[in-house]
Amino acid sequence: MNVLGIIGTEKGAFLIRSDESRQAWTIDGPVLKGWKVTAAARDDEGTFFLGTASQIYGATIQTSKDLTEWTQVECGPAYPEEADRKLKQIWKILPGNNTYWAGVDDAGLFRSDDKGAHWAPVTGLNDHATRASWFPGAGGLCAHSILIDPTNPNRMWCGISAVGVFRSEDGGSTWTPKNEGVPVIIEDKEHKDIGRCVHTIVLDPTDPNTVYRQDHLGMFVSTDAGDSWKRTENGLPKRAFGFPLVIDPETKALFAFPLEADEFRLPVEGKFTVYRSRTGGDSWEPLTKGLPQENAYMGVLRTAMAVDTLSPCGVYVGSTSGTVHVSSNLGDSWQTLDCVLPRILTFETFLED
């Protein structure tokens, strides 16, 4: 069993590979050279999907069976020309059993019922009653996180910056904001249940009622599927500002990359430090062995951290400076790969036979 990492950057995607030891890595690419690669996924039939963007050609989805030859999806996500919103970026592609999902900027969801060949808007969210009050964060008005309850495919969550978390109980037909307990960034006069800037959400792999969110104003957990949230920041730097959040599917360890406050957005004290929680977010510990700890001021974007499904779990981080950092032992120690890529936007891992 080999590990494949797809690293999406400002100038194409790069492929890293290793065996199960995850000690020696090969680096290939760029794939789709010159394109901004913003999302990556693979379905159960082995088809790869990349979200791409260009200032000239716009945002598209590209597919491939071999990571070499790529085909643009002709009927990809798109808003009508007369709409008051434009498709700027594909933030998330989530293949499912029967339905595939895509989250985009300007914020919205799209679904495909034919394995990604044709995409249609999810009007229950895209035209939500609160839509007129949605506003963008610094990274845009982006639907960046999509979660599906593995025990109930009709239950879904979507994270939108800077709006909040929405939940659906009917497979995406209707959506309800779920942000109680999370501080408001800017309060709307009419809709008091939005105005939160969620950066990432992840689901507990064995308890779908437990959801974690890295927010603009801290780290939070819900044990009632998002109905209410509480802070979970013990051991994190003050204010717990950051973007990525991932979870090991076996041990349920959480990994985050805090930054020094929203006005600075730099690693605290210039130390490139990943934080881990083995206690469901109740406590956090810094992981530094092998990571740059002096004059390291690169950040990590919201989808530029990943885990694999091996045991022990591998953890992967791509920085805004183009450096790639890999751990094969649940974050206990790290190696920095011998490459400096363009600004890293997204990171996904897959197992290969």
N, C-alpha and C positions, 0 to 999 in steps of 0.2 A: 504494500500500500504506500503510495506517494502522496505528498501534499503539494497542491497547486495554490499559489497566491496570485490573484489578479489585483494589480495596483493601478487605479485610475488616477491620471495626472492631468495637468493643464495641457500637455502635448502628446497625449496618447496613453495607452495602457501598457504596462510592463508585467511580465510573467516570471514568477520565481517558483522553483521546484526543489524538493528535497525528498529523501526517503523518510521512514518513520522516525529516525533518530533526530531529524531536523537540525543537523549540525553543519552539513555542507550544502550550499545552495547554488543553483545555476540561475542566471538572470537573462531573460530574452526580451526583445522588443526594440522599439515601441510597436505595438499593434495599433492600427488606425492612427498612424503618425500624424501629429498636428491637431487632432481633434481633442477637445476637452472631454474626458471620460469621467462621468459623474456617478455611475451606478453599475453594478455587475451582479449577475445571477446565473444559475443553471437549473434547468428543470429536470424532472425524473427521467426524461428521455435523452438526456445528455446534450441538449441544446443550450448554448451560452447566449446570454443577453447582455449587451452593454448599452447604457444610456450615454449618448454623446451630445455635444453642443458645439455650435459654431456661430460666431458673430455674423457670418454670411449666410449659412445654410439653416440655422436654427437648431432646435432640439429634436433628436431622433432616437429610435431604438434600432440597434444593429444585432443580428443574430449570426451564429456560426456553430458548426458541429466540430470543427477542428482547431479553432482559435487562429486560423490562418486566413481562410476565405470568409468574408463577411458580406451579409446582405442586409440592406436597409428595409425595415418594415414599412411597407407603403401606406398602410392604414393605421399608423401609430397614433398615440395620444395627440389630440389637437382640439383647440377651441375654435368655434366659428369665427370667421373673419370679422363679423360685426360685433363680437363679444367685447365686453369691457375689460377683458383680461387676455394675456398673451402667454403662450407656452415658451418659457425661457430655459427650463432645465428639467431633466428627469432625475429626481432625487432617490427614488427607490423602485426596484422591480422585485416583485414577490410572486414567483410561480406557486400555484397550489395544485390540488388534485384535479379540479375541474375548472377553476377560475383563476386567472392570473391578475395581479393588481399592479398599478404603477402610481406613485405619488410624485407630484410635479410642482413647479413654480412657473407662473402664479399658482398659488395653492389650490390643489384639487386632486381628486382621485379618478383614475380610469380603470376599467376592467376589460378583460378579454375572456371570452368563452370558447375560443378556438385555438388555444395554446400560443397566444401571442400574435396571431396573424392580423386580427382586427381589434381595435380598442374603442370603447365607448365611455362617455363621461358618467360618473356616479353622481347623479343630480341631487340625491338626498343630502350629500355633503357639499358639493360644489355650489349649490344654490341654497344653502342653509339660511334659516331666518336671520342669523347673526352676520351673514356675509358682508353686508355694507359696512360693518364695524371692524372687519379684519384689517390689520395693518402689518407691514413687514418688519422683521428685525434687520440687523445689519447684514445678514446673509440672504435677505430677501423674504418674500412671503412664500414659505416652502412647506409642502406636505412631505416630511422627510422620514417618518416612521410609520410602519404598518404592522400590526400584530394581529394574529388570528388564534383564538382559543383552540388548542389541539383536541379538546374534548367536545367542542361545540362550534362548528365552523360558522354558525350564524352570529357568533359574538366576535366583534372586531374592535380594535382601537386604532386611531390615527392621531399622530402628533403633528401640529402645525405651529410654526414659529412666525409671528409672535402672537398666537391666538390661544393655544392650549391643546388639551387632549379631548378628543371626541370618542364616544363609544356607540357601537351599533349592536343591537340584539337581533336583527333580522337580515343578516347577510349584506348590509350596506344600504338598505332602502331608506332607513331613517337613522339619524345620529343625534346624540345628546352630549353637550359639554360636560366633562367630568374633571373639575379643577378645584373642588372644595378643599381648603386647607393650604393652597399654594398662593403666595403673595401675588397681588396684581401689579403688573408693570405700569399700565395706563388704564384707569377705570373708564369703561364706557357708560354713558349716561343711561342707556336703555338696557344693555345686556351685561349684567353683573357677573355672569358665569364664564366670560372669556377675558381677554386681556392679559393672559399669562404667556410667557415666552419659554415654552418647553423646547429643549435642545435635543433630547433623545429619550425614547422609552424602550424598555426591555421587559420581557415576560419571564416569570419563574418557570423553568422547564417542567416541573411536576405539579405546581399549584397555580392554575390559571387565574386564581383570584388575587395573586400577588404580582403587582406591577411596580417597576422602578422607573423613576424619571430623573434625569439630569436637567435642571431648570436654570434659567438665567439667574435666579435668586436662591439656588441651593439644590441639594440632593433630597429626594423624597421617595417614600414608599407607600403603596396602598395595599391593604390586605382584603379589600372588598371590591376588587375589580375596577377601582378608580372612583368609587363613590366618595371616598374621602382620602386625604393624603396627610402624612406627617413627615417631619424632617428626620433624616437619618445620616448625620454628618460627623459623628464622633470620630476624631482622628484625621479628618480632612482639614486642609488649610481654611482659614477664616473665610466665610462667605461661600465657600464651596462652588465657585463659578467654574464652569467647564463645558465641554461639548460632547465627547464620546462617552459611551457606557456600553459594556458588553458583559455577557454572562456565560460561564462554563456550563454546558448542558449536563455534565456528569456531577461535579461537586457543587454547582450553583454559586461558585465564587464570582464576585463582581469585580470589574476592572474599570477604572476611570482615570482621567488625566486632568486634574485641576489646574486652573490658571489664576494669576493674581488679579482678581477683580475685573469687572467688565470694562472699566476705563483703560486698563493697561493690557490685558489679554496676553500676558507673558508667563512662562513658567516661574513659579515662586523662587526667588533668589537665584535665578539663572540655572536651576537644577532641573534636568529633564527627568521627571519622576512619575511613574505610574503608581496608582494606589489600588489596593486590593481589599475586599471585604469577604471574609469567610463566614460571616455571621448574619447574612441577610441584610447587610447595611447597618447593623447595630454598631459596628466598629470598623475602622479602616486602618491599614498599615501601608507605609511607603515602601516601594520596591525600587532599589537603586543599583543593585549589583550588575555592572556591565553597562549601565546607562550613563550618558554624559552628565557630569555633576558640576562642571565649571563653565561659565560663559556659554551656556546652552539656552538660547532664547527662541528656539523654534516651537511653534504650537502644534496641536493635533486637532484636525477638523472633525466634525460630528460623525462622519462615516469612515474615518481613516484608522479605525481600530477594529480588530477582528480576533476571533478565537477559532480553533479547529475542533474536531470531535474525537481526537485521539486521547489516550490516557497515558501519562498526564497530559492535560490540556496544553496546547500551544497558544501563545498570545502574540499578536502582531500589531505593530504601530508604525504608521507612516507620518512623517512630519511635514510641516509647511516649507521646510528647507530642503525637502527631498531625501532625507535620510530614512533608512528602514531598520527597524529594531525588532528582533525575534527572540522569543523565549520558548523553550521546549519543555519547561517544568513548572507550569502554572505561575510564571512570573518570578520565580525565586532568583533566576539569573538570566542575563540577556546577552545577545551578541548583536553588533551593528554590522549589517551587510556592506560589502565593498562596492558601494554605488552611491551616487548623488543624483537623484532623479529630479525632474521638474516638480513643482509644487504638488503634493499628494492630496487628492481630493477624496478618494474612497479606497477601501481595502476589503477584499472578500477572499475567503479560503474554501477549498474544495478538496475532497479525497479522490485519487485516481488509482485504478488497478495497476 
